[in-house]
C-alpha cells in the first residue's frame, strides 16, 4: 500500500507519541502538533520511542509545529490530548480541518465525538478506543511499557469512510494492532466502564487498590459503580455484556496493592481539579445519570471528595 493521506497527530504524549512515532516510521505524510520543550526536542532530534512491542527507534515526522496552520489541511487528525484540554485542542485543530477530514479522538472518556462536535468546524467525526500503557518519559522521549497496543476505530452510524480504513491499514503496517468496528458505541462504553469505575474506587477510598480492598464492602461499592454505568448505557440504547461487572471486579482484584489510576495520581498530587480528568471521566457519568434519572451515588461521592477540597 502506498497511501498518500496526510495524517496529523495532535498531542505527542504517551498515546500520541507512540502512535505518531509508529506511523511516521512507515508513512512520510505524518505530522505532529506538539508544544514547548517536547516540540523543541522533536524538531532537533526527532521523537525517540522505546517500546517493548515495537522496539527502540527514532521517528521524524514530515513536520512538527505548535501551530496547526503550519501543518496545513489534513485528511486524518488523531486527537490524543487529555480530556481537560479537549476544548482548547478542538479550537487549535480547526485550521487542519475540512468537511471530509476524518477526526479520531483517542483519549479517555465515552463517545468523545459527542463532546467535540459543537467545538469543531464541519468535519467527519469518528470514535476510537485504545488499550496501551505508555507515557512521555521526557521531552521527545516516549516509553511504551506494555507488550500490546490495540486500537479500535469506528463511526457511530456503522459506516466506514475510506480514510478510516486507510488509517487502520497504516496502523497495522506500523505494528499497532488496529481493527474497525461497526459497534463502536459498545466498544467505547466497555472501556469507559473499566477506566471510570477504577477511578471511582481510588477516589472513593482516597488511596490505592490495596487500601480499597481492606474494606469488606469494597466489592459492593465497585459493583454498584459498574451497575450504575451499565444502567446509564442501557438508557442510552447500548447493551453491555452481563459478565462485564465480574470482569471489572476481577481486574481490580489483580491490581498491585500500591497501584492507583492516573486520575487519582493527578488529584492526590495537588493538581487543581480543572487540570485533571475528574469532570471528564467521573463527572460526565454523574451528569448523564442525572439527565436520565439513573442514580450514580458512588460517582457523586467520588467527585464530591475532591470538588470540595
FIKOL-499353 format. One record per residue (C-alpha): x, y, z. Coordinates in nm, 2 decimals, padded with zeros to 4 digits, m for minus. Layout:
% FIKOL-499353
R      xx      yy      zz
R       X       Y       Z
...
***
This chain:
% FIKOL-499353
R      xx      yy      zz
R   00.00   00.00   00.00
R   00.13   00.34  m00.09
R  m00.10   00.57   00.09
R  m00.08   00.95   00.03
R  m00.31   01.06   00.30
R  m00.19   01.33   00.53
R  m00.22   01.24   00.90
R  m00.17   01.48   01.19
R  m00.13   01.36   01.54
R  m00.24   01.63   01.79
R  m00.08   01.58   02.13
R   00.26   01.40   02.14
R   00.23   01.25   02.48
R   00.22   00.88   02.58
R  m00.05   00.78   02.34
R   00.00   01.03   02.06
R   00.38   00.99   02.08
R   00.36   00.61   02.04
R   00.11   00.62   01.76
R   00.27   00.92   01.59
R   00.61   00.77   01.61
R   00.49   00.43   01.48
R   00.31   00.60   01.19
R   00.60   00.84   01.10
R   00.83   00.54   01.07
R   00.63   00.39   00.78
R   00.43   00.69   00.65
R   00.62   01.01   00.55
R   00.30   01.21   00.54
R   00.27   01.21   00.92
R   00.28   01.54   01.10
R   00.30   01.63   01.47
R   00.14   01.91   01.66
R   00.33   01.94   01.99
R   00.43   02.22   02.23
R   00.71   02.35   02.45
R   01.02   02.15   02.53
R   00.87   01.84   02.37
R   00.84   02.02   02.04
R   01.19   02.16   02.06
R   01.33   01.81   02.12
R   01.14   01.66   01.83
R   01.24   01.94   01.59
R   01.61   01.90   01.69
R   01.65   01.52   01.73
R   01.32   01.35   01.62
R   01.10   01.15   01.86
R   01.27   00.87   02.05
R   01.04   00.58   02.11
R   01.13   00.29   02.35
R   00.87   00.02   02.30
R   00.85  m00.33   02.44
R   00.64  m00.42   02.14
R   00.78  m00.21   01.85
R   01.14  m00.19   01.96
R   01.35   00.13   02.00
R   01.37   00.38   01.72
R   01.37   00.75   01.64
R   01.09   00.89   01.43
R   01.10   01.20   01.22
R   00.76   01.35   01.12
R   00.71   01.54   00.79
R   00.68   01.85   01.01
R   00.64   01.92   01.38
R   00.48   02.25   01.49
R   00.27   02.41   01.76
R   00.06   02.59   01.50
R  m00.19   02.38   01.31
R  m00.19   02.64   01.02
R   00.18   02.55   00.96
R   00.09   02.18   00.91
R  m00.20   02.26   00.66
R  m00.52   02.08   00.59
R  m00.52   01.71   00.67
R  m00.70   01.40   00.56
R  m00.69   01.25   00.91
R  m00.64   01.41   01.25
R  m00.57   01.19   01.55
R  m00.65   01.38   01.87
R  m00.46   01.24   02.17
R  m00.49   01.51   02.43
R  m00.61   01.49   02.79
R  m00.98   01.54   02.84
R  m00.94   01.87   03.03
R  m00.76   02.01   02.72
R  m01.02   01.89   02.47
R  m01.20   02.23   02.42
R  m00.87   02.41   02.36
R  m00.74   02.13   02.13
R  m01.06   02.15   01.92
R  m01.01   02.52   01.87
R  m00.64   02.48   01.79
R  m00.70   02.19   01.54
R  m00.96   02.39   01.33
R  m00.71   02.51   01.06
R  m00.63   02.15   00.97
R  m00.99   02.05   00.90
R  m01.23   02.05   00.60
R  m01.57   01.87   00.59
R  m01.42   01.54   00.47
R  m01.12   01.54   00.72
R  m01.15   01.24   00.95
R  m01.10   01.33   01.31
R  m01.03   01.04   01.55
R  m01.03   01.11   01.93
R  m00.81   00.87   02.12
R  m00.85   00.97   02.49
R  m01.02   00.86   02.80
R  m01.40   00.91   02.81
R  m01.70   00.78   02.63
R  m01.81   00.88   02.28
R  m01.58   01.18   02.29
R  m01.71   01.27   01.94
R  m02.04   01.39   02.11
R  m01.84   01.65   02.31
R  m01.63   01.75   02.02
R  m01.90   01.80   01.76
R  m02.01   02.15   01.87
R  m01.65   02.26   01.93
R  m01.52   02.18   01.57
R  m01.59   02.32   01.23
R  m01.76   02.08   00.98
R  m01.56   01.75   00.96
R  m01.61   01.38   00.97
R  m01.60   01.26   01.34
R  m01.51   00.91   01.43
R  m01.47   00.74   01.77
R  m01.17   00.54   01.88
R  m01.06   00.33   02.17
R  m00.70   00.25   02.26
R  m00.56  m00.01   02.51
R  m00.20   00.07   02.59
R   00.04   00.16   02.87
R   00.28   00.44   02.75
R   00.39   00.77   02.88
R   00.62   01.07   02.79
R   00.94   01.00   02.98
R   01.08   01.34   02.89
R   01.09   01.59   02.61
R   01.10   01.39   02.28
R   01.10   01.05   02.46
R   00.82   00.81   02.47
R   00.82   00.49   02.69
R   00.58   00.21   02.59
R   00.58  m00.05   02.87
R   00.30  m00.29   02.77
R   00.35  m00.56   02.52
R   00.04  m00.46   02.35
R  m00.11  m00.16   02.18
R  m00.47  m00.21   02.04
R  m00.68   00.04   01.87
R  m01.05   00.01   01.78
R  m01.19   00.26   01.53
R  m01.55   00.32   01.41
R  m01.83   00.55   01.32
R  m02.14   00.57   01.53
R  m02.36   00.50   01.23
R  m02.17   00.19   01.14
R  m02.03   00.33   00.82
R  m01.66   00.31   00.71
R  m01.51   00.61   00.53
R  m01.22   00.52   00.31
R  m00.99   00.73   00.53
R  m01.08   00.53   00.83
R  m00.99   00.20   00.66
R  m00.66   00.36   00.53
R  m00.57   00.47   00.89
R  m00.64   00.12   01.03
R  m00.43  m00.03   00.75
R  m00.14   00.21   00.82
R  m00.15   00.15   01.19
R  m00.13  m00.23   01.14
R   00.15  m00.18   00.90
R   00.33   00.03   01.17
R   00.30  m00.26   01.42
R  m00.01  m00.13   01.61
R  m00.30  m00.37   01.62
R  m00.59  m00.18   01.48
R  m00.94  m00.30   01.38
R  m01.26  m00.15   01.26
R  m01.58  m00.19   01.45
R  m01.94  m00.14   01.35
R  m02.03  m00.13   01.72
R  m01.80   00.15   01.84
R  m02.07   00.26   02.08
R  m02.04  m00.06   02.28
R  m01.66  m00.07   02.24
R  m01.64   00.29   02.38
R  m01.87   00.21   02.67
R  m01.68  m00.11   02.76
R  m01.36   00.07   02.81
R  m01.52   00.37   02.98
R  m01.68   00.14   03.24
R  m01.35  m00.01   03.32
R  m01.15   00.31   03.34
R  m01.41   00.52   03.52
R  m01.50   00.26   03.78
R  m01.14   00.21   03.87
R  m01.11   00.59   03.91
R  m01.41   00.59   04.13
R  m01.26   00.33   04.36
R  m00.93   00.52   04.41
R  m01.12   00.85   04.46
R  m01.39   00.70   04.68
R  m01.14   00.53   04.91
R  m00.88   00.81   04.87
R  m00.60   00.57   04.81
R  m00.46   00.28   04.61
R  m00.62  m00.05   04.53
R  m00.49  m00.22   04.84
R  m00.65   00.04   05.07
R  m00.99  m00.01   04.90
R  m00.96  m00.39   04.92
R  m00.92  m00.37   05.30
R  m01.29  m00.26   05.32
R  m01.50  m00.58   05.35
R  m01.77  m00.40   05.14
R  m01.54  m00.29   04.85
R  m01.69  m00.53   04.60
R  m02.04  m00.39   04.68
R  m01.91  m00.04   04.60
R  m01.73  m00.14   04.28
R  m02.03  m00.34   04.16
R  m02.26  m00.05   04.25
R  m02.05   00.18   04.04
R  m02.04  m00.06   03.75
R  m02.41  m00.13   03.77
R  m02.49   00.24   03.75
R  m02.28   00.28   03.44
R  m02.44  m00.02   03.27
R  m02.78   00.12   03.35
R  m02.69   00.46   03.20
R  m02.56   00.29   02.89
R  m02.88   00.09   02.86
R  m03.08   00.41   02.90
R  m02.88   00.54   02.60
R  m02.96   00.24   02.39
R  m02.63   00.05   02.45
R  m02.65  m00.30   02.59
R  m02.33  m00.42   02.77
R  m02.24  m00.78   02.84
R  m02.38  m00.92   03.17
R  m02.03  m01.05   03.26
R  m01.87  m00.70   03.25
R  m01.92  m00.63   03.62
R  m01.75  m00.96   03.72
R  m01.46  m00.88   03.48
R  m01.41  m00.54   03.63
R  m01.41  m00.68   03.98
R  m01.16  m00.95   03.87
R  m00.93  m00.68   03.71
R  m00.95  m00.47   04.03
R  m00.86  m00.76   04.25
R  m00.55  m00.82   04.03
R  m00.42  m00.47   04.07
R  m00.10  m00.44   04.27
R  m00.18  m00.31   04.63
R   00.00   00.02   04.57
R  m00.14   00.09   04.23
R  m00.36   00.40   04.16
R  m00.52   00.53   03.85
R  m00.37   00.82   03.66
R  m00.67   01.03   03.76
R  m00.61   00.97   04.13
R  m00.24   01.03   04.09
R  m00.31   01.37   03.95
R  m00.57   01.46   04.21
R  m00.36   01.34   04.51
R  m00.05   01.52   04.38
R  m00.23   01.85   04.44
R  m00.32   01.94   04.08
R  m00.63   02.17   04.05
R  m00.94   01.97   03.97
R  m00.96   02.16   03.64
R  m00.62   02.02   03.54
R  m00.73   01.66   03.59
R  m00.98   01.43   03.41
R  m01.22   01.42   03.71
R  m01.50   01.61   03.54
R  m01.43   01.45   03.20
R  m01.45   01.09   03.34
R  m01.64   01.06   03.66
R  m01.82   01.40   03.64
R  m01.97   01.31   03.30
R  m02.12   00.99   03.44
R  m02.29   01.20   03.71
R  m02.43   01.44   03.45
R  m02.56   01.16   03.23
R  m02.71   00.98   03.53
R  m02.90   01.30   03.63
R  m03.02   01.36   03.28
R  m03.15   01.01   03.25
R  m03.28   00.97   03.61
R  m03.03   00.69   03.69
R  m02.87   00.72   04.04
R  m02.49   00.73   04.04
R  m02.42   00.75   04.42
R  m02.06   00.63   04.42
R  m01.96   00.85   04.13
R  m02.12   01.15   04.31
R  m01.93   01.07   04.63
R  m01.60   01.03   04.44
R  m01.65   01.37   04.28
R  m01.75   01.55   04.59
R  m01.45   01.42   04.78
R  m01.22   01.63   04.56
R  m01.45   01.90   04.44
R  m01.49   02.02   04.80
R  m01.12   02.03   04.88
***
